[in-house]
Amino acid sequence: MNAVTVVLADDERMVRTALRAILSAEPDIEVVGEAADGARAVSVVRELRPDVVLMDVRMPEVDGIRATEQILRSMQAPPRIVVVTTFENDAYVYEALRAGASGFLLKRADADALVGAVRLVARTDSLLFPAAVRSLAAEHAAQRARAPWVTRLTGRESDVLRAMAAGLTNAEIAGRIGVGPATVKTHVAAVLAKTGARDRTQAVIAAYEGGFLRDGTQGEAQGGAQGGS
């Protein structure tokens, strides 16, 4: 199996050095580039086309949010972007997720969590969307009215969207709802179309902002129309 290629974007050299040391010790991960600001991160990513970008949200000139937007907008097959931040309740994290980041990781995370996050987003269709981020999304979306698309979801699509918000892969969703992975892909595509989302992360954000998910948990969320598969 080819190594997962990674670009590190952080304005602190010591942070980049530490991340590189941890990731480079893994035989299946290769750090191919670094950037000290968002503008440089965009150019490095476009040139090197890594599988994963670890993106600091707070950088001078162009921050991680704008850099994430530019990367995802300008590349046909963009990398998975993981936001790296000091504070889990940082509003920048939410904005980066809205921009299309695949999830977030705290800078104080241990080496195993860092390596696991890179492998997860590179080789699966899951998201790094832990409870802290779900609560953050719910907080930002608490005052929004319910979106019209919510009532257009079938019962099965509602189940799939809840599972996506819980960070499950297509294979895990298939096991949960008792259908094949190909069927799950069809439901995911339908969810993206109905929510107007470009990817899974934005669909989950839409689930909160559209009132489909009202708090930081999935089990009590209100679904759409019943039935359908």
Backbone as numpy.savetxt, mean C-alpha at the origin, in Angstrom:
# Nx Ny Nz CAx CAy CAz Cx Cy Cz
15.10 -18.03 -8.05 14.26 -16.84 -8.05 15.14 -15.58 -8.05
14.79 -14.62 -8.90 15.57 -13.39 -8.95 15.45 -12.62 -7.64
16.51 -11.89 -7.31 16.50 -11.08 -6.10 15.52 -9.93 -6.24
14.92 -9.55 -5.13 14.06 -8.37 -5.09 14.95 -7.13 -5.10
14.76 -6.25 -6.05 15.58 -5.04 -6.13 14.89 -3.89 -5.40
15.69 -3.10 -4.68 15.16 -2.06 -3.80 15.90 -0.75 -4.00
15.15 0.36 -3.99 15.74 1.69 -3.93 15.35 2.31 -2.59
16.32 2.96 -1.94 16.12 3.61 -0.65 16.05 5.11 -0.84
14.98 5.74 -0.36 14.84 7.19 -0.47 14.66 7.78 0.93
15.69 8.45 1.42 15.65 9.07 2.76 16.71 10.15 2.80
16.38 11.29 3.41 17.34 12.39 3.43 18.43 12.21 4.49
18.31 11.19 5.34 19.33 10.93 6.35 20.24 9.79 5.90
21.52 10.12 5.73 22.47 9.11 5.26 22.55 7.91 6.21
22.49 8.18 7.51 22.61 7.08 8.47 21.44 6.10 8.34
20.26 6.64 8.05 19.10 5.77 7.88 19.29 4.90 6.64
19.73 5.51 5.55 19.95 4.74 4.31 21.02 3.68 4.53
22.07 4.03 5.25 23.14 3.07 5.52 22.63 1.89 6.33
21.82 2.17 7.33 21.28 1.10 8.17 20.34 0.20 7.37
19.48 0.81 6.57 18.56 0.02 5.76 19.32 -0.85 4.76
20.33 -0.26 4.14 21.13 -1.02 3.17 21.82 -2.21 3.83
22.37 -1.99 5.01 23.08 -3.07 5.70 22.14 -4.23 6.03
20.95 -3.90 6.49 19.98 -4.95 6.84 19.53 -5.72 5.60
19.16 -4.99 4.56 18.61 -5.64 3.37 19.68 -6.38 2.58
20.86 -5.82 2.51 21.93 -6.45 1.72 22.41 -7.75 2.33
22.10 -7.97 3.61 22.49 -9.22 4.26 21.61 -10.39 3.83
20.52 -10.09 3.13 19.60 -11.13 2.68 19.95 -11.58 1.27
20.04 -12.87 1.01 20.46 -13.35 -0.30 19.46 -13.07 -1.42
18.19 -12.83 -1.05 17.16 -12.62 -2.07 16.76 -11.16 -2.23
17.53 -10.24 -1.64 17.24 -8.81 -1.75 18.50 -8.07 -2.16
18.37 -7.14 -3.11 19.51 -6.36 -3.58 19.13 -4.87 -3.60
19.88 -4.07 -2.86 19.69 -2.62 -2.89 20.45 -2.07 -4.09
19.70 -1.51 -5.04 20.31 -1.09 -6.30 20.52 0.42 -6.40
19.94 1.19 -5.48 20.11 2.63 -5.56 19.61 3.35 -4.33
20.04 4.62 -4.20 19.64 5.46 -3.08 19.32 6.86 -3.57
18.54 7.57 -2.78 18.23 8.97 -3.08 18.05 9.72 -1.77
18.52 10.98 -1.73 18.45 11.78 -0.52 17.29 12.77 -0.53
16.52 12.81 -1.60 15.34 13.67 -1.66 14.36 13.10 -2.67
13.14 13.62 -2.65 12.10 13.06 -3.50 12.36 13.20 -4.98
12.89 14.34 -5.39 13.15 14.54 -6.82 14.17 13.53 -7.33
15.22 13.33 -6.58 16.23 12.35 -6.97 15.65 10.94 -6.93
14.76 10.69 -5.97 14.14 9.37 -5.89 13.37 9.05 -7.16
12.65 10.02 -7.68 11.88 9.80 -8.91 12.80 9.43 -10.06
13.88 10.17 -10.23 14.79 9.90 -11.35 15.50 8.57 -11.18
15.91 8.23 -9.95 16.59 6.96 -9.71 15.66 5.79 -9.97
14.43 5.91 -9.54 13.46 4.82 -9.73 13.15 4.64 -11.21
12.99 5.74 -11.92 12.72 5.63 -13.37 13.89 4.97 -14.09
15.11 5.26 -13.65 16.29 4.70 -14.31 16.49 3.24 -13.97
16.36 2.88 -12.69 16.72 1.54 -12.23 15.55 0.56 -12.21
14.34 1.06 -12.18 13.13 0.23 -12.18 13.18 -0.90 -11.14
13.27 -0.54 -9.88 13.33 -1.56 -8.82 11.96 -2.20 -8.60
11.97 -3.27 -7.84 10.71 -3.91 -7.46 10.02 -3.15 -6.33
10.83 -2.61 -5.42 10.30 -1.97 -4.22 11.06 -0.68 -3.96
10.35 0.34 -3.47 10.97 1.59 -3.02 10.61 1.79 -1.55
11.60 2.00 -0.70 11.36 2.41 0.68 11.46 3.93 0.70
10.33 4.60 0.92 10.22 6.04 0.72 9.95 6.78 2.03
10.89 7.59 2.45 10.66 8.47 3.59 9.63 9.52 3.17
8.68 9.83 4.04 7.66 10.80 3.65 8.12 12.24 3.83
9.01 12.48 4.78 9.43 13.85 5.07 10.84 14.08 4.53
10.91 14.66 3.34 12.19 14.99 2.71 12.13 16.40 2.16
13.29 17.07 2.04 13.29 18.45 1.54 12.93 18.53 0.06
12.52 19.72 -0.34 12.17 20.00 -1.74 10.93 19.20 -2.16
11.12 18.00 -2.64 10.01 17.13 -3.02 9.87 16.04 -1.96
8.71 16.01 -1.27 8.56 15.02 -0.20 8.15 13.67 -0.77
8.01 12.69 0.13 7.71 11.35 -0.30 6.34 11.19 -0.94
5.40 12.03 -0.55 4.06 11.96 -1.14 4.11 12.36 -2.61
4.72 13.51 -2.87 4.81 13.97 -4.27 5.65 13.00 -5.10
6.71 12.49 -4.52 7.55 11.54 -5.24 6.77 10.27 -5.58
5.98 9.79 -4.64 5.14 8.61 -4.88 4.17 8.87 -6.02
3.51 10.02 -5.99 2.57 10.37 -7.05 3.25 10.41 -8.41
4.42 11.04 -8.47 5.12 11.16 -9.75 5.57 9.81 -10.28
6.05 8.94 -9.40 6.50 7.62 -9.83 5.34 6.81 -10.38
4.25 6.76 -9.65 3.11 5.95 -10.06 2.43 6.50 -11.31
2.46 7.81 -11.46 1.81 8.43 -12.62 2.64 8.28 -13.89
3.96 8.22 -13.75 4.83 8.29 -14.92 5.36 6.95 -15.42
5.10 5.87 -14.67 5.64 4.57 -15.06 4.52 3.59 -15.36
4.65 2.85 -16.45 3.63 1.87 -16.82 3.61 0.69 -15.86
4.75 0.28 -15.40 4.85 -0.83 -14.43 5.63 -0.32 -13.23
5.01 0.50 -12.40 5.74 1.11 -11.27 6.06 0.10 -10.19
7.04 0.40 -9.36 7.39 -0.48 -8.23 6.35 -0.37 -7.13
6.42 -1.28 -6.18 5.62 -1.14 -4.97 6.36 -0.18 -4.05
5.64 0.78 -3.52 6.25 1.80 -2.67 5.77 1.62 -1.24
6.74 1.51 -0.33 6.46 1.39 1.10 6.92 2.67 1.77
6.01 3.36 2.43 6.34 4.59 3.13 7.03 4.26 4.44
8.13 4.92 4.70 8.87 4.72 5.95 8.78 6.01 6.76
8.33 5.90 8.00 8.08 7.09 8.79 8.44 6.85 10.26
8.60 7.95 10.99 8.94 7.87 12.41 7.70 7.66 13.26
6.57 8.29 12.86 5.37 8.28 13.68 4.23 7.59 12.94
3.59 6.62 13.59 2.56 5.85 12.92 1.29 6.65 12.68
1.08 7.74 13.43 -0.11 8.56 13.22 0.18 9.80 12.38
1.28 9.76 11.65 1.68 10.88 10.80 0.66 11.06 9.67
0.10 12.26 9.54 -0.86 12.52 8.47 -0.25 12.31 7.11
1.07 12.46 7.01 1.75 12.23 5.74 1.56 10.78 5.27
1.48 9.85 6.21 1.29 8.45 5.86 -0.01 8.26 5.11
-1.06 8.85 5.64 -2.37 8.73 5.00 -2.35 9.31 3.60
-1.73 10.46 3.44 -1.66 11.09 2.12 -0.85 10.24 1.15
0.21 9.61 1.66 1.01 8.75 0.79 0.22 7.52 0.35
-0.59 6.97 1.25 -1.44 5.84 0.89 -2.47 6.27 -0.15
-3.03 7.45 0.03 -3.98 7.96 -0.97 -3.30 8.13 -2.32
-2.03 8.44 -2.29 -1.28 8.62 -3.54 -0.97 7.29 -4.21
-1.11 6.18 -3.47 -0.89 4.87 -4.08 0.19 4.02 -3.47
0.76 4.45 -2.34 1.75 3.61 -1.67 1.12 2.31 -1.22
1.91 1.24 -1.18 1.38 -0.08 -0.83 1.29 -0.31 0.67
1.76 0.63 1.46 1.68 0.50 2.90 2.76 1.30 3.58
2.90 1.10 4.89 3.90 1.88 5.60 4.63 1.03 6.62
5.80 1.51 6.99 6.67 0.82 7.94 7.29 1.87 8.84
7.33 1.59 10.15 7.96 2.52 11.08 9.47 2.39 11.03
10.17 3.50 11.18 11.63 3.47 11.15 12.21 2.66 12.32
11.44 2.52 13.37 11.94 1.74 14.50 11.66 0.25 14.35
11.08 -0.16 13.24 10.80 -1.58 13.02 12.10 -2.38 13.06
12.03 -3.61 13.54 13.24 -4.41 13.62 13.60 -4.99 12.25
14.75 -5.61 12.18 15.27 -6.10 10.90 14.33 -7.11 10.26
13.76 -8.00 11.05 12.87 -9.02 10.51 11.63 -8.39 9.88
11.09 -7.36 10.54 9.90 -6.69 10.01 10.23 -5.97 8.70
11.39 -5.35 8.63 11.81 -4.65 7.43 11.96 -5.62 6.25
12.69 -6.69 6.47 12.91 -7.68 5.42 11.58 -8.32 5.01
10.75 -8.63 5.99 9.45 -9.23 5.69 8.57 -8.31 4.88
8.61 -7.01 5.17 7.80 -6.05 4.43 8.22 -5.97 2.97
9.52 -5.94 2.74 10.02 -5.88 1.36 9.59 -7.13 0.58
9.73 -8.28 1.20 9.35 -9.53 0.52 7.84 -9.57 0.27
7.08 -9.10 1.25 5.62 -9.16 1.13 5.11 -8.36 -0.05
5.51 -7.10 -0.12 4.96 -6.26 -1.18 5.54 -6.60 -2.55
6.74 -7.17 -2.57 7.37 -7.49 -3.85 6.77 -8.73 -4.49
6.39 -9.70 -3.69 6.04 -11.01 -4.24 4.61 -11.43 -3.99
3.79 -10.54 -3.45 2.38 -10.87 -3.27 1.56 -9.66 -3.68
0.25 -9.84 -3.65 -0.65 -8.72 -3.93 -1.25 -8.17 -2.65
-0.57 -8.40 -1.54 -1.04 -7.91 -0.25 -0.57 -6.47 -0.02
-1.12 -5.86 1.02 -0.75 -4.51 1.39 -0.26 -4.48 2.83
0.68 -3.56 3.09 1.11 -3.33 4.47 0.17 -2.28 5.06
-0.97 -2.76 5.53 -2.02 -1.86 5.98 -2.46 -2.27 7.38
-1.57 -2.12 8.37 -1.86 -2.61 9.73 -2.92 -1.78 10.42
-3.29 -2.23 11.61 -4.38 -1.61 12.35 -4.17 -0.11 12.56
-2.93 0.29 12.80 -2.65 1.71 13.04 -3.03 2.56 11.84
-2.77 2.05 10.64 -3.10 2.80 9.44 -4.60 2.77 9.19
-5.25 1.64 9.49 -6.70 1.57 9.32 -7.38 2.59 10.23
-6.88 2.73 11.45 -7.45 3.71 12.37 -7.21 5.13 11.86
-6.03 5.35 11.28 -5.71 6.66 10.73 -6.65 6.99 9.57
-6.88 6.02 8.71 -7.79 6.22 7.58 -9.19 6.51 8.07
-9.63 5.76 9.07 -10.97 5.98 9.60 -11.10 7.36 10.20
-10.06 7.82 10.87 -10.09 9.16 11.47 -10.23 10.24 10.42
-9.49 10.10 9.32 -9.55 11.10 8.26 -10.88 11.07 7.52
-11.51 9.90 7.49 -12.72 9.75 6.69 -14.00 9.84 7.51
-13.89 10.05 8.81 -15.03 9.93 9.70 -16.19 10.86 9.34
-15.88 12.03 8.81 -16.92 13.02 8.57 -17.46 12.99 7.13
-17.02 12.04 6.34 -17.44 12.00 4.94 -18.77 11.27 4.78
-19.54 11.70 3.81 -20.82 11.05 3.52 -20.59 9.76 2.75
-21.57 8.87 2.79 -21.45 7.60 2.10 -21.49 7.82 0.58
-20.56 7.19 -0.11 -20.46 7.35 -1.56 -21.50 6.49 -2.27
-22.00 6.94 -3.44 -23.01 6.17 -4.18 -22.53 4.78 -4.59
-21.23 4.62 -4.83 -20.75 3.32 -5.31 -20.91 2.22 -4.29
-21.05 2.59 -3.01 -21.15 1.57 -1.97 -22.36 0.66 -2.21
-23.48 1.24 -2.59 -24.70 0.45 -2.79 -24.65 -0.36 -4.08
-23.67 -0.10 -4.93 -23.57 -0.85 -6.18 -22.70 -2.09 -6.05
-22.03 -2.26 -4.92 -21.23 -3.46 -4.70 -22.14 -4.67 -4.47
-21.79 -5.78 -5.07 -22.48 -7.02 -4.73 -22.02 -7.50 -3.36
-22.71 -8.46 -2.81 -22.29 -8.99 -1.52 -20.91 -9.58 -1.58
-20.60 -10.28 -2.67 -19.28 -10.89 -2.80 -18.21 -9.82 -2.95
-18.48 -8.79 -3.71 -17.51 -7.69 -3.86 -17.28 -6.99 -2.53
-18.33 -6.88 -1.72 -18.18 -6.29 -0.39 -17.24 -7.14 0.47
-17.43 -8.46 0.41 -16.56 -9.37 1.15 -15.11 -9.21 0.71
-14.91 -9.11 -0.59 -13.55 -8.98 -1.13 -12.92 -7.67 -0.70
-13.68 -6.58 -0.73 -13.14 -5.29 -0.33 -12.77 -5.28 1.15
-13.57 -5.90 1.99 -13.22 -6.00 3.41 -11.92 -6.78 3.58
-11.80 -7.86 2.83 -10.59 -8.68 2.93 -9.37 -7.92 2.41
-9.55 -7.14 1.35 -8.46 -6.30 0.86 -8.01 -5.32 1.93
-8.98 -4.73 2.62 -8.66 -3.76 3.67 -7.93 -4.42 4.83
-8.15 -5.72 5.02 -7.47 -6.45 6.07 -6.07 -6.88 5.65
-5.71 -6.60 4.38 -4.37 -6.90 3.90 -4.21 -8.31 3.34
-5.32 -9.00 3.06 -5.22 -10.37 2.56 -4.81 -10.40 1.09
-4.06 -11.42 0.72 -3.72 -11.65 -0.68 -4.91 -12.27 -1.39
-4.83 -12.35 -2.72 -5.91 -12.98 -3.48 -6.09 -14.44 -3.05
-4.99 -15.13 -2.83 -5.08 -16.53 -2.41 -5.77 -16.65 -1.05
-5.45 -15.75 -0.13 -6.07 -15.78 1.19 -7.55 -15.42 1.11
-7.88 -14.45 0.25 -9.28 -14.09 0.06 -10.06 -15.27 -0.51
-9.46 -15.95 -1.48 -10.10 -17.12 -2.08 -10.43 -18.17 -1.03
-9.48 -18.42 -0.12 -9.72 -19.37 0.94 -10.79 -18.92 1.90
-10.86 -17.62 2.15 -11.83 -17.09 3.11 -13.26 -17.19 2.57
-13.45 -16.85 1.29 -14.82 -16.78 0.77 -15.20 -18.00 -0.06
-14.26 -18.93 -0.24 -14.59 -20.19 -0.88 -14.74 -20.14 -2.38
-13.88 -19.37 -3.05 -13.86 -19.33 -4.51 -12.43 -19.48 -4.98
-12.22 -19.61 -6.29 -10.89 -19.73 -6.83 -10.19 -18.39 -6.95
-8.84 -18.38 -7.00 -8.08 -17.14 -7.14 -8.47 -16.33 -8.38
-8.79 -17.01 -9.48 -9.18 -16.29 -10.70 -10.47 -15.51 -10.47
-11.39 -16.11 -9.71 -12.64 -15.43 -9.40 -12.39 -14.21 -8.52
-11.45 -14.37 -7.58 -11.11 -13.23 -6.72 -10.56 -12.09 -7.56
-9.69 -12.40 -8.52 -9.15 -11.35 -9.39 -10.26 -10.61 -10.11
-11.28 -11.36 -10.55 -12.41 -10.73 -11.22 -13.14 -9.78 -10.28
-13.35 -10.22 -9.03 -14.02 -9.37 -8.05 -13.18 -8.15 -7.70
-11.87 -8.33 -7.57 -10.98 -7.20 -7.28 -11.07 -6.17 -8.40
-11.05 -6.64 -9.65 -11.16 -5.73 -10.80 -12.48 -4.97 -10.75
-13.56 -5.65 -10.37 -14.86 -4.99 -10.28 -14.87 -3.94 -9.18
-14.23 -4.27 -8.04 -14.14 -3.32 -6.93 -13.36 -2.07 -7.36
-12.24 -2.28 -8.05 -11.45 -1.13 -8.52 -12.28 -0.26 -9.46
-13.02 -0.89 -10.35 -13.83 -0.12 -11.29 -14.93 0.67 -10.58
-15.60 0.05 -9.64 -16.72 0.72 -8.96 -16.25 1.81 -8.01
-15.09 1.62 -7.39 -14.58 2.65 -6.49 -13.81 3.73 -7.23
-13.49 3.48 -8.51 -12.70 4.44 -9.28 -11.25 4.46 -8.84
-10.78 3.36 -8.26 -9.42 3.29 -7.73 -8.46 2.72 -8.76
-7.22 3.18 -8.72 -6.19 2.69 -9.63 -5.61 1.37 -9.15
-5.58 1.17 -7.83 -4.97 -0.03 -7.28 -5.63 -0.39 -5.96
-5.14 -1.46 -5.35 -5.75 -1.96 -4.12 -5.67 -0.95 -2.98
-4.54 -0.27 -2.86 -4.41 0.71 -1.77 -5.47 1.78 -1.89
-5.64 2.32 -3.09 -6.62 3.38 -3.26 -8.05 2.87 -3.08
-8.27 1.60 -3.39 -9.60 1.03 -3.15 -9.90 0.97 -1.66
-8.89 0.63 -0.87 -9.08 0.57 0.58 -9.31 1.97 1.14
-8.54 2.93 0.66 -8.77 4.32 1.08 -10.19 4.75 0.71
-10.62 4.40 -0.51 -11.98 4.75 -0.95 -13.02 4.09 -0.05
-12.71 2.89 0.46 -13.65 2.19 1.34 -13.91 2.99 2.61
-12.88 3.66 3.11 -13.06 4.52 4.28 -13.71 5.84 3.89
-13.19 6.48 2.88 -13.69 7.80 2.52 -15.11 7.74 1.97
-15.49 6.58 1.42 -16.84 6.42 0.90 -17.84 5.91 1.92
-17.38 5.68 3.16 -18.28 5.24 4.21 -18.54 3.76 4.22
-17.85 2.98 3.39 -18.02 1.53 3.40 -17.45 0.95 4.68
-16.30 1.47 5.11 -15.70 1.11 6.39 -15.74 2.34 7.27
-16.33 2.20 8.43 -16.56 3.36 9.27 -15.55 3.51 10.39
-14.80 2.44 10.70 -13.84 2.53 11.79 -12.63 1.70 11.43
-11.78 1.44 12.42 -10.54 0.74 12.13 -10.66 -0.76 12.03
-11.88 -1.29 12.02 -12.06 -2.74 11.91 -12.86 -3.06 10.67
-12.68 -4.29 10.16 -13.41 -4.68 8.97 -14.67 -5.47 9.29
-14.69 -6.18 10.41 -15.77 -7.10 10.67 -17.13 -6.45 10.79
-17.18 -5.17 11.22 -18.45 -4.51 11.45 -18.81 -3.55 10.32
-18.03 -3.58 9.24 -18.29 -2.65 8.14 -19.59 -2.97 7.46
-20.21 -1.94 6.96 -21.43 -2.09 6.20 -21.13 -2.43 4.76
-21.78 -3.42 4.23 -21.53 -3.84 2.86 -22.46 -3.19 1.89
-22.40 -3.66 0.64 -23.26 -3.13 -0.39 -24.47 -4.04 -0.56
-24.97 -4.15 -1.81 -26.12 -4.98 -2.08 -25.79 -6.43 -1.79
-26.77 -7.19 -1.36 -26.55 -8.58 -1.02 -26.59 -9.44 -2.27
-25.90 -10.57 -2.18 -25.93 -11.53 -3.28 -24.90 -11.20 -4.32
-24.85 -12.03 -5.35 -23.88 -11.82 -6.41 -22.62 -12.57 -6.12
-21.90 -12.95 -7.19 -20.66 -13.67 -7.00 -19.67 -13.31 -8.06
